[in-house]
Amino acid sequence: MYMSDELPSWYEMVLVKNLFWGEDETVIQFIPKKTEHRSIGEVLHMWKKVGVEHELPPGFLVAPKIDGT
């Protein structure tokens, strides 16, 4: 079993995501409201509803493109 005091990096999360879903699929990590929170430890969960593509915010609100635009 992998044990660490550190959460996985973005790149490690992408690697795990791509093991279960395609590179062209959007997967969401939810942070529920406090009254809905359930946890057995510091665990990151990825979700994708079958047959549904999640709406994403406009890209410019997330980060600039690599070419700076």
N, C-alpha and C positions, 0 to 999 in steps of 0.2 A: 504494500500500500504506500502511495506517495504521501508523505507528510512534510509540511513546510509551514513556517510562520508567515510566509509571503503569499499574497494572492497572485494568480497567474498574470502574466503580461498580456497586452493586447494581442501580440503575435501568437502566444500560446492559446488564447481563446479562439482566435481565427483558425488555428490548426485543428482544435477540437471541433469547432463548428463545421469545418469542411469534411471531417470524418463522418458526420451524420447527415449533412445537407450539402447541396451543391454550392459551388463558388458563386453562382448567379442568384442564389436565394437569400432573402433577407430574414434574419433571425433576430428576435428581440430579447433583451434582458429586462425584466420587469422589476421595479422596486415598488411593492404595494403600499397602500396607506397603512398606517400603524395598526388599525383595527383588523386588518386582513393579513398582517404579517405572521408567517409561520416559519420557524427555523429550528434546525437541530444542530446548527453550527454555522461557521462562516463558509457558506457554499454559494457558488454562482450558478444560476440556472439560465439556460437558453430555451426559448420557446418559438415555435412556428405552428400556426394552425394550418392543417392540411387543406390544400386547395385555395388558400387565401394569401394574397400578397399584402403585406402591411404597408400602410401609408407612411411615407418618410417626410421629414421636414425638407424644405428646399436646401440643396447642397450648400449654398452660400451662407446659410445660417449655421452650418456645422463647421465648415473649414474652407479656406480658399482652395482652388484647384492647384495642382502641382506647378503649373506655369505661372501662378501668382494672380490669376483672375478670380 
